[in-house]
Amino acid sequence: MSDWDIRLDGVEYMLVPGSYRATHAASTHRGSQRLRLAGFTRGTGHARPVAGGALLSGLRAWPAPWPLGADGIGPAPGAQAIAGTVATSEPKLTASDSDYLYMVAGTTAYRWDRTLSNAPVSRKTLPAAATCMTRLRSTLYIGYGAAADVSRYNDATNTLTDSALGEGVTASLLGTFSRAIVLVAPSAPMTLHIFYGNSLTYKRSWTLDGNILGFAQLGNRMIVATDGGLFALTGEWYQDSDPPEPPETLRMTSWGTLSGHRQDEDDFAWMIVYQGRLFAWLGKRVVQLDESRETWQPAGLDGGATYGSAVVNGWLLVSLSPPASPTTFQLWGHDGTGWWLLDEANATNAFHSPAADGDGKLVAFTASSGDLTAWDLGDVTTAATLASPCTVTTSLLDGGEPERSKRWQRAGITFARVDGQPVGNWSVAVEYSTDGGTTWNDAGSPTAISDELASVTVPLAVEAPAILLRLTLSRTSGLPPAITSIWADYVPDDDRSSRRWQFRVRARSRSINRAGALDPRSGQQIRSDLWALWEAGETVPFRDIDYAATPVERTVRVASISEDWPKPADANAPGAFSTVEITLVEV
């Protein structure tokens, strides 16, 4: 038996005989409550639930096929290897027409017929390593920096025309505007040139406020980004005569409130128009132009580096490395309302230079090997081409009360496929985390799903203020159903009965413990220690009177304290004592 009755916050006390009482705290009985996520229209990247049932993260998970759309989540199109390779030289330059995807790498121009089993065909050896390319009508214009003049390639005749824009015309950037060629020469990085007329023999030039970083056509304007601000090129030239009459109306104007200084070394690595809005890479994030406010607004995706963008079948696709992992490469897709992670890889230099092949596929390059990979965004009903496994992770589930502990009892998922296609055989595994995703625990074994309408329930028996749920959907055969809702049941902490103790301690000098030893503390010190515990309001360890037989240390809080002085007038006299009554509650 212990020499002391109890230990509270590491300090031992003797109790007044007959004063000890242990009970349980009353329960409020609010009952089990359910949190439910559904209608995942806001995509991923949301740490807390928002309207639209958004998720924290996902990998190779995508809005379900019509008619569910973003009201359900299923596997994204899977990565498929394209036969053959191209040169490993960077950059990779692409342009498509109604029949082919044209690719330039180093000094070689390739043509691909967009059939996965057919390798790109080498069509022409170029005079130097290419640095930029654009398509105008049925021909490609290719720039080589200062190494060679801009050339023109006609695939129909497989001919390459040197100095296509004139002797000595070189380019480090190339584009098109108003049926004309725009370019930036390596020797004059602040000057934009436009070559127009039916034979591109007429030229205008504008020297801007800094080095030109890129440009993109937005409506009837070309937006030009420099390291000092933005400019807009407007106007047109006339096709009925050459030189045109009346005169061309091409004008360059500064976009005043959008002027500013460069933020990062890869600012405007790309600019692209999607759903009528201009998107760009600026300050290590994807931004979109808010024309009404004349500002760049964050579009909801950040990265440490970017490797290009493309628009395919209603999706804006962006290649990047996440901020904290430069050796990880990701492809993100934006459907107009939310971001979804299409694919991820740790292979060296994967997912470079994403491009639309002109037939519903996204094509990306592995720079170190020249391998090509395609994702068929138009094919969502061929089971073998869907990604497996795919995962989704919920936003933090806390019931709107992150400060309150809860007992999580069970979780569940509902599935549906309503496009008339039969479901094959897939399985779903459920994991949970109580530490913000640092560690994960299995919630039972994976469950098989083979019906068009299905539901899965798993037990949890977890106590935590909040949890994350991670679902992994894996294919055995056939098409999958879509995840239509994710839910979790919990009981608030105040629904649980908890222990309560009440006892009295004499705060006196020269107290004797059960072994006959004197307590060295004064009565004033004992009462001060007990009052300090109540004032702090913190949880402390507690060993009950039966600790010697049942060595369980509990966590408690001092719920109330009262003190009684038999002779208040003698409070300062030697030997005077008070009795302190304490109430503890288990937490």
TARA-V286414 format. One line per field, one symbol per residue. burial: I if it has 9 or more other C-alpha atoms within 8 Angstrom, else O. A space follows every 50 residues. Layout:
burial: ???
//
This chain:
burial: OOOIIIIIOOOIIIIIOOIIOOOOIOOOOOOOOOIOIIIIIIIIIIOOIO OIIIIIIIIIIIIIOOOIIIIIIIIIIIIIIIIIIIIIOOIIIIIIOOOI IIIIIIIIIIIIIIOIOIIIOOIIOIOIIIIIIIIIOOIIIIIIIIOIII IIIIOOOIOIOOIIIOOOIIIIIIIIIOOIIIIIIIOOIIIIIIIIIOOI IOIOOOOIIIIIIIIIIIOOIIIIIIIIIIIIIIIOIIOOOOOIIOOIOI OIOIIOOIIOOIOOOIIIIIIIIIOOIIIIIIOIIIIIIIOOOIIIOIOI OIIIIIIIIIIIOOIIIIIIIIIOOIOIIIIIIIIOOIIIIIIIOOOOII IIIIIIIIOIIIIIIIIOOIIIIIIIIOOIOOIOIIIIIIIIIIIIIIOO OIOOIIIIIIIIIIIIIOOOOOIIIIIIIIIIIIOIOOOOOIIOOOOOII OIIIOOOIIIOOOIIIIIIIIIIIIOOIIIIIIIIIIIIIIIIOIIIIII IIIIIIIIIIOIIOOOOOIOOIIOIIIOOOIOIIOOOOIIIIIIOOIOOO OOIOIIIIIOIOOOIOOOOOIOOOOIIIIIIIIIIIO
//
